[in-house]
Amino acid sequence: MRLHKQLLMTVAVVAVGVATSVVALADETVHLGLTPSSAQLAQCMPGAKLDVTVRLTTDKVGFDRFDIRARSLPPDRDFTVFLLEQAGPPFGAAEYIGDLSTDASGNGRNTFSLIVQEAFSSTLVNGSRVRVDLNRVGVWFADPLDDDFCLGPNSPVTPFDGDNEAGVQAFNSANADPLPAP
């Protein structure tokens, strides 16, 4: 009986230790709701919803997981996703991180593996090296014609795509807290 009690106590101590380890290993998660970048775009996409969830796991696995989900966006469109210095114009430094495509219902999802919490740009300003944190998110129409449904056929062409021709910024994180700084 005494051996049985010692065994149960050992199992209980191990179980508490494992539970504590699981809690200690839980990822920190950040959620952002992206909103249309202009009042005109908001009127053209009244039910659009873009959510970002970032699992901050760089210290454990060498990268973070950036999940982006879209609902009720314009259908059958491609979008480019960037980490930014500033959510809106003039944007400052920018890092292209991937694409998001919507299906026939305007829904889409993608996951990127990259360093998010410590993302930064380094550039020369007046001969001195300057670090700029990239803790905002912006999403552009990948094709300059894809925003015409709302802005008309002469909408601006921007450089936010690999071929240097994108539509306007569709969504950004201006109304959300910035991503956490390092």
Rosetta blueprint (number, residue, H / E / L):
1 M L
2 R H
3 L H
4 H H
5 K H
6 Q H
7 L H
8 L H
9 M H
10 T H
11 V H
12 A H
13 V H
14 V H
15 A H
16 V H
17 G H
18 V H
19 A H
20 T H
21 S H
22 V H
23 V H
24 A H
25 L H
26 A L
27 D L
28 E E
29 T E
30 V E
31 H E
32 L E
33 G E
34 L E
35 T E
36 P E
37 S L
38 S L
39 A H
40 Q H
41 L H
42 A H
43 Q H
44 C H
45 M L
46 P L
47 G L
48 A L
49 K E
50 L E
51 D E
52 V E
53 T E
54 V E
55 R E
56 L E
57 T L
58 T H
59 D H
60 K H
61 V H
62 G L
63 F L
64 D E
65 R E
66 F E
67 D E
68 I E
69 R E
70 A E
71 R E
72 S L
73 L L
74 P L
75 P L
76 D L
77 R L
78 D E
79 F E
80 T E
81 V E
82 F E
83 L E
84 L E
85 E L
86 Q L
87 A L
88 G L
89 P L
90 P L
91 F L
92 G L
93 A L
94 A E
95 E E
96 Y E
97 I E
98 G E
99 D E
100 L E
101 S E
102 T L
103 D L
104 A L
105 S L
106 G L
107 N L
108 G E
109 R E
110 N E
111 T E
112 F E
113 S E
114 L E
115 I L
116 V L
117 Q L
118 E L
119 A L
120 F E
121 S E
122 S E
123 T E
124 L E
125 V E
126 N L
127 G L
128 S E
129 R E
130 V E
131 R E
132 V E
133 D E
134 L L
135 N L
136 R E
137 V E
138 G E
139 V E
140 W E
141 F E
142 A L
143 D L
144 P H
145 L H
146 D H
147 D H
148 D H
149 F H
150 C H
151 L H
152 G L
153 P L
154 N L
155 S L
156 P L
157 V L
158 T E
159 P L
160 F L
161 D L
162 G L
163 D L
164 N L
165 E L
166 A E
167 G L
168 V L
169 Q E
170 A E
171 F E
172 N E
173 S L
174 A L
175 N L
176 A L
177 D L
178 P L
179 L L
180 P L
181 A L
182 P L
